[in-house]
């Protein structure tokens, strides 16, 4: 595989399709107060780096990274590669499409 193609493959970050988002998985993931706190910190719909999120919620980067991975795998957040950084945002539109009103309830 050419180096350029390998780099593109490594930059891809898996996110579940909107149609496959599962309410039970989302609620189970948000059952952890730290993850709910992260979602509330992302409620302003700004993209943030992991380091910024960890400072906002007061946890070590490694712990925050773990929680962010679980949120992304559940389909709650989106991570976008920007060089060596990952910009994290709430998948508000996708969640609203699949479960109308859920984000408003979670971020109050």
C-alpha positions as CSV (number, residue, x, y, z in Angstrom):
1,X,0.0,0.0,0.0
2,X,1.5,3.4,-0.9
3,X,2.5,5.7,2.0
4,X,-0.1,8.3,1.0
5,X,-2.9,5.7,1.1
6,X,-1.7,4.4,4.4
7,X,-1.8,7.9,5.9
8,X,-5.3,8.4,4.7
9,X,-6.4,5.1,6.2
10,X,-4.8,6.0,9.5
11,X,-6.7,9.4,9.6
12,X,-10.1,7.7,9.3
13,X,-11.9,7.6,12.5
14,X,-14.9,5.2,12.8
15,X,-18.2,6.7,13.7
16,X,-21.5,4.7,13.7
17,X,-24.0,5.6,11.1
18,X,-26.9,7.7,12.3
19,X,-29.4,5.0,11.4
20,X,-27.6,2.5,13.6
21,X,-27.5,4.7,16.8
22,X,-29.0,2.7,19.6
23,X,-30.8,4.5,22.5
24,X,-29.9,1.8,25.0
25,X,-26.2,2.0,24.1
26,X,-26.3,5.8,24.3
27,X,-28.0,5.8,27.7
28,X,-25.7,3.1,29.1
29,X,-22.7,5.2,27.9
30,X,-24.1,8.4,29.5
31,X,-24.8,6.5,32.7
32,X,-21.2,7.5,33.8
33,X,-21.3,11.0,35.4
34,X,-17.9,11.9,33.8
35,X,-19.2,11.2,30.3
36,X,-22.4,13.1,30.9
37,X,-20.2,16.0,32.1
38,X,-18.2,15.9,28.8
39,X,-21.4,15.9,26.8
40,X,-22.6,18.9,28.7
41,X,-19.3,20.7,28.1
42,X,-19.7,20.0,24.3
43,X,-23.3,21.4,24.3
44,X,-22.2,24.7,22.9
45,X,-21.5,22.8,19.6
46,X,-17.9,24.0,19.4
47,X,-15.2,21.6,18.3
48,X,-12.6,21.1,21.1
49,X,-9.4,19.3,21.5
50,X,-9.1,16.5,24.0
51,X,-6.8,18.6,26.1
52,X,-9.3,21.4,26.3
53,X,-12.1,19.0,27.3
54,X,-10.0,17.4,30.0
55,X,-9.3,20.9,31.5
56,X,-13.0,21.8,31.3
57,X,-14.1,18.7,33.2
58,X,-11.1,18.5,35.4
59,X,-9.7,15.1,34.6
60,X,-6.3,13.7,33.3
61,X,-5.9,13.6,29.5
62,X,-5.6,9.8,29.5
63,X,-8.9,9.4,31.4
64,X,-10.7,12.0,29.2
65,X,-9.4,10.2,26.1
66,X,-10.8,6.9,27.3
67,X,-14.2,8.5,28.0
68,X,-14.2,10.3,24.6
69,X,-13.5,7.0,22.8
70,X,-16.6,5.5,24.5
71,X,-18.7,8.5,23.6
72,X,-17.5,8.3,19.9
73,X,-18.1,4.5,19.7
74,X,-21.7,5.0,21.0
75,X,-22.3,7.7,18.4
76,X,-22.6,10.6,20.8
77,X,-19.6,12.6,19.7
78,X,-17.6,13.0,16.5
79,X,-13.8,13.2,16.3
80,X,-12.2,15.0,13.3
81,X,-8.5,14.6,12.6
82,X,-6.6,17.9,12.3
83,X,-2.9,17.0,11.9
84,X,-1.9,15.2,15.1
85,X,-4.9,16.6,17.0
86,X,-8.4,15.3,17.2
87,X,-11.2,17.8,17.4
88,X,-14.2,16.6,19.3
89,X,-17.8,17.7,18.9
90,X,-21.3,16.6,19.9
91,X,-23.2,14.9,17.1
92,X,-26.3,17.0,17.9
93,X,-27.9,16.9,14.4
94,X,-27.5,13.1,14.1
95,X,-28.8,12.5,17.6
96,X,-31.7,14.9,17.1
97,X,-32.6,13.2,13.8
98,X,-32.6,9.7,15.5
99,X,-33.9,10.7,18.9
100,X,-35.7,14.1,18.9
101,X,-35.3,16.0,22.1
102,X,-32.6,13.8,23.6
103,X,-29.8,16.3,23.5
104,X,-31.9,19.0,25.1
105,X,-32.7,16.7,28.0
106,X,-29.1,15.6,28.4
107,X,-27.6,19.1,28.3
108,X,-30.0,20.9,30.7
